[in-house]
Amino acid sequence: MSELTEQFSGSASSFGVLYPMHYLMALVPSGAVATAAGAALGEAGFAADDVVAFPPEVFVELVEAHRENKGLWNQFLESLSRIVGTEAAYIDLDLDLARNGAGAVAVRAEDEAAKALARATLLRFEPLAMRYYAHLSIEVDIEHPNTQTSAQQSGVD
């Protein structure tokens, strides 16, 4: 388990990449905005243990360390995920946004009411990208224009 996945309670990895299951994750304009969004989620009633906010440099450092801390099988799975345009494509976008100054904030939300409250709270902070990591799917709330799905990559979309 990497230092990044330790930030998330429960399952936080799939296909060898970050997959914080039952978390709504948003990339926001800056680290300061991520901190403010995290505080707002706490004020909205989310437990402190269920909210994580990262300044850009910390998010980049943790994701890169997570990538370095896996074996060949997980590297293969990450490559496969990137080809089909799933988890790895999203984390690549998140890394790009963070390298350009975006902060990251995530909140654990296991039911529809919690997801709705988290979404409403995070929308106030003008997320650049926002998605919910469900059991077998990723629910995209805000897709950044630079996101390339597998259909877009193949020219189908």
C-alpha positions, 0 to 999 in steps of 0.5 A: 500500500502506498502513502497515497492509498493510505489517505483513503479508507477502504479500497483505493487502487484498481488496475494498479492506479488510484481508484478511491472507491466511494469517493467523490474526487475533484480537481480545483483551481489551486491548493488553497481552493482544495483546502477551502473545499475540504473545510466546507465539506467538514462544515457540511457534516462530513467527518474529518477522516472522510475528507482529504485535500491535497495541494498540487505538489503533494498530490503529484508527489504522492501519485508519482510515488504510488506509481513507482511502488508497484510491480510489473503486474500492476504496471501492466494493468495500468497500461491496460486501463490507459488503453481502454480509457478508464482509471489511468486516463483520469489519473493522467489528467489529474496529474497534468492539472496538478502539475499546472497548479490544481489542488485535489479534494476527495470526500467519502460518500457512500449513499446518494444523499451524501453524494448529492451533498458532496457534489453541491458543496464542491460545485461552489469551488468551480472544479476543473474535473469531478468524478465519483468512484463507484464499485464498478464504474466512474461517474463523471460529473465534470469532465475536463476538456482535455479528457480523452476517453477510449472512444475519443481516442479511437475516433468513434466519439 
